[in-house]
Amino acid sequence: MKLAILTTLITAASAFVTPGARAPTKTFLRAEEEAAAADDEVPEFRGAMEIAALTASINNPVFDSEEISRTLPHRYPFLLVDKVIEYEAGKRAVGLKAITANEPQFTGHFPDRPIMPGVLQVEALAQLAGIVCLKSADDPGAVFFFAGADRIKWKRPVVPGEILVMEVEILRFRRGLAKATGKGYVNGELAIEVGSMTFALAK
């Protein structure tokens, strides 16, 4: 009796298999083999020369670190813009800040998991906006004071070894008062967004 029931069940199950179809087990095994082969593939070694060519655009900045130091009053460890890559006078700029492990804030923020403090990310954007405004003011003795920031959103942590690519746009600049907006990206991902930054020009 039990043997007859088992035979019936096997026959019924076989009816759902398309004639000539390969057993699912073989398909799964082949997929696993292909995945394992893909894991074993070694990425092409491109070498320093080819990789250096990819960074050519950032190695020929509009404003280098020396020009930035002549424009901003900030100095180490609080100068947070390394280069300005793109610049439209009085309107916008794109700048870089390379995050390194030997920066003093990482001693305490945090010892076991260093992360660039969010307030320093905002400050870096403010300094980039300050460069745009000070270049427009054309007054070597002028200083911009950071008056406030609003609608700030942090999207991901920024850590040593990464480059924060910043973009600011000046929304308004007149009578010594400026308003700007800014964003920062890491590896193409939005890391920080500041909806509004305000500055006051002083001499």
C-alpha positions in Angstrom: 0.0 0.0 0.0 2.7 2.5 1.0 4.8 1.5 -2.0 1.9 2.2 -4.3 1.3 5.7 -2.8 5.0 6.6 -3.2 5.0 5.4 -6.8 1.9 7.6 -7.5 3.5 10.7 -6.0 6.7 10.2 -8.0 4.7 9.8 -11.2 2.6 13.0 -10.4 5.7 15.0 -9.7 7.4 13.9 -13.0 4.4 15.2 -14.9 5.4 18.8 -14.1 8.9 18.4 -15.5 9.2 19.4 -19.2 10.6 16.6 -21.3 14.3 17.2 -22.1 14.6 19.9 -19.3 17.9 19.8 -17.3 17.6 19.1 -13.6 17.5 22.2 -11.4 20.4 20.9 -9.4 22.8 21.2 -12.3 21.6 24.7 -13.0 22.3 25.7 -9.4 25.7 24.1 -9.5 26.7 25.8 -12.7 25.6 29.2 -11.2 27.7 28.6 -8.1 30.7 27.6 -10.3 30.4 30.8 -12.4 30.1 32.9 -9.3 33.2 31.3 -7.8 35.1 31.9 -11.1 34.1 35.6 -11.0 35.5 35.9 -7.5 38.8 34.4 -8.6 39.2 37.0 -11.4 42.1 39.4 -10.7 41.4 43.1 -11.6 43.6 44.5 -14.3 46.7 46.3 -12.8 46.8 49.7 -14.5 49.8 51.2 -12.9 50.6 54.6 -11.5 50.9 56.4 -14.9 47.4 55.6 -16.0 45.9 56.3 -12.6 47.8 59.6 -12.4 46.3 60.6 -15.8 42.8 60.2 -14.3 43.7 62.8 -11.7 45.1 65.4 -14.1 42.1 67.7 -13.8 42.5 68.0 -10.1 46.3 68.5 -10.3 45.8 71.6 -12.4 43.6 73.7 -10.1 42.3 77.2 -10.7 43.6 78.2 -7.2 46.3 76.1 -5.5 47.0 76.0 -1.8 49.3 79.0 -1.9 46.6 81.2 -3.6 44.0 80.0 -1.2 46.3 81.0 1.7 46.6 84.4 0.2 42.8 84.7 0.0 41.7 83.2 3.3 43.0 84.2 6.8 42.7 80.6 8.0 45.8 78.5 8.7 46.6 74.9 9.8 44.8 73.1 11.3 41.7 75.1 10.3 42.3 75.8 6.6 39.9 73.3 5.1 40.1 73.9 1.3 43.1 72.4 -0.4 42.4 73.3 -4.1 39.8 75.1 -6.2 39.2 73.1 -9.3 36.4 75.1 -11.0 35.6 78.8 -10.5 33.0 81.2 -11.9 33.7 84.7 -10.6 31.2 85.9 -8.1 28.9 82.9 -8.6 30.2 79.4 -7.8 33.2 77.2 -7.2 34.2 73.5 -6.8 36.9 72.7 -4.3 38.7 69.8 -2.7 39.5 68.8 0.9 41.6 65.7 1.3 40.9 64.0 4.6 44.0 62.6 6.3 44.5 60.5 9.4 47.0 62.9 11.0 44.5 65.8 11.4 44.2 66.7 15.1 40.4 66.3 15.4 40.7 62.6 14.8 42.5 62.2 18.1 39.2 62.4 19.9 36.6 62.1 17.1 36.8 59.2 17.4 39.9 57.2 18.5 38.7 53.9 17.2 36.6 55.2 14.3 37.8 58.6 12.9 35.1 60.6 11.3 35.3 64.2 10.0 33.1 66.3 12.3 30.0 67.6 10.7 30.7 71.1 11.8 34.1 71.0 10.0 32.3 69.9 6.8 30.1 72.9 7.1 33.1 75.1 7.8 34.9 73.7 4.7 31.9 74.7 2.5 31.8 78.1 4.1 35.5 78.7 3.4 35.0 77.7 -0.2 32.1 80.2 -0.4 34.4 82.8 1.3 37.0 82.4 -1.5 34.4 83.2 -4.1 33.2 86.2 -2.2 36.6 87.5 -1.3 37.8 87.2 -4.9 34.8 89.3 -5.9 35.3 91.8 -3.2 38.8 92.4 -4.5 39.9 93.7 -1.1 43.1 91.9 0.3 42.3 93.2 3.8 38.7 92.0 3.9 37.6 89.1 6.0 34.3 87.2 5.8 32.7 86.2 9.1 30.5 83.1 9.1 27.1 84.4 10.4 25.0 81.2 10.2 23.9 78.1 8.4 20.4 76.5 7.9 18.9 73.4 6.5 21.9 71.2 7.0 21.7 67.5 6.1 24.5 64.9 6.5 24.1 61.9 4.3 27.2 59.7 5.0 30.3 59.8 7.2 33.5 61.3 5.8 36.6 59.5 6.9 40.4 59.6 6.5 41.6 58.6 3.0 38.6 60.2 1.3 38.4 63.4 -0.7 35.5 65.7 0.0 34.5 67.4 -3.3 32.6 70.6 -2.5 30.5 72.9 -4.6 29.1 76.2 -3.5 26.9 78.7 -5.2 26.5 82.3 -4.2 22.8 83.2 -4.1 23.2 86.9 -3.1 26.1 89.2 -2.4 25.6 92.9 -1.8 26.4 95.6 0.8 28.9 93.3 2.6 26.4 90.5 3.1 26.4 87.2 1.3 24.2 84.1 1.1 25.3 80.8 -0.4 24.3 77.2 -0.7 26.7 74.2 -0.8 27.1 70.4 -1.2 29.9 68.0 -0.6 30.4 64.6 -2.3 32.6 61.6 -1.6 33.0 59.0 -4.3 30.1 60.4 -6.2 27.8 60.2 -3.2 26.2 63.2 -1.5 27.8 63.5 2.0 26.6 66.9 3.1 24.1 69.5 1.9 23.7 73.0 3.3 20.6 74.9 2.2 21.8 78.3 3.3 25.0 79.9 4.6 25.3 83.6 5.5 28.4 85.8 5.7 29.3 89.3 6.7 32.2 91.2 5.2 34.5 93.0 7.6 37.7 95.0 7.1 
